[in-house]
Amino acid sequence: MKKESVRETLQLIRKLQSEPHESGYSGYAEFYPGSEDSCIILCAPHGGNIKPDSIPDRRKTCCNSTVPGCKFSRSKFSVSMVRDTFTLEMAVTLRSELSLMLGERPHLVICNLNRRKLDVNRDLDNAAQHNPHAEKAWRDYHAFIKLARARVVRNCGRGVIFDVHGQSHPEKLVELGYALSSDQLHSLPTPEHSSIRCLSQCSRYNFENILRGPQSLGARLTQEGFISVPSPVHPTPPAKYYSGGYTVQEWGSSMSSTVDAIQLELPFHIREQYKKTGVIIASVIADFITDMYILNSCYVNLRSSQVSPRCLSQLFWDFLERIFYI
């Protein structure tokens, strides 16, 4: 990383840490609460770079049950040591821009440990590999997500987690993970086990449209120049594709929650320019949130004769848009 980039990152982190927040054990995990009415949670699991001596580097062999003497359980997730550079910066930028665009500051949960020490996007056994310090940090991180999700449910009823990651696949696509495998996306996936199950049940759009149709997040990103999968342009993923790790699977709505989760996998050239690209991606997310969560909740409330002033305003502008632009 260039000296200028390091300096900008340090300034961004100092500014962030000046805000009221909660810190876990040794500051390894942090929670920055959002506005009371925010329905968005941003997570940055792999952007940290703290490497304490008290936590040994994780071993890649530990997910291989054939290794003699391996004391760790076999995991469906691979063991990776690679830090997702600029994902913390991207998450902070998205939070700042979404605050301006929506008038409400999203919640933010971050892990400050380098991925060589802990991977909070894995189950505990393989994430911390039985180190007590790493286990405490893992528990803190997921407790913060649980806390943020509870606040969203209490204040908004519904919401969404954006889990911000980085990848270096040769296609250089934005990969959106909904806890649906590549095989499922190559067939006709159903919403029941996806991390956006709740959205599919509440939305005025059908699941295929939400997932990769004209109203999908992938379609909106592609329209802004960030070619995405799944989307109308790329409805099915290439050979290498991240469908959504532990966080999306555990904290999304595939079980019973009313909070959805989407894994946002960004190629390096987008992450590196986070100050510019973050603004554009935030505008796409704001548009997606307004359409899928704010306006959609308004239509649900309208059917139950409980319409807030905010919903009335959104419905009015949506009505005008439909008259003049459709």
Disulfide bonds with the S-S distance in Angstrom:
Cys298-Cys311 2.39
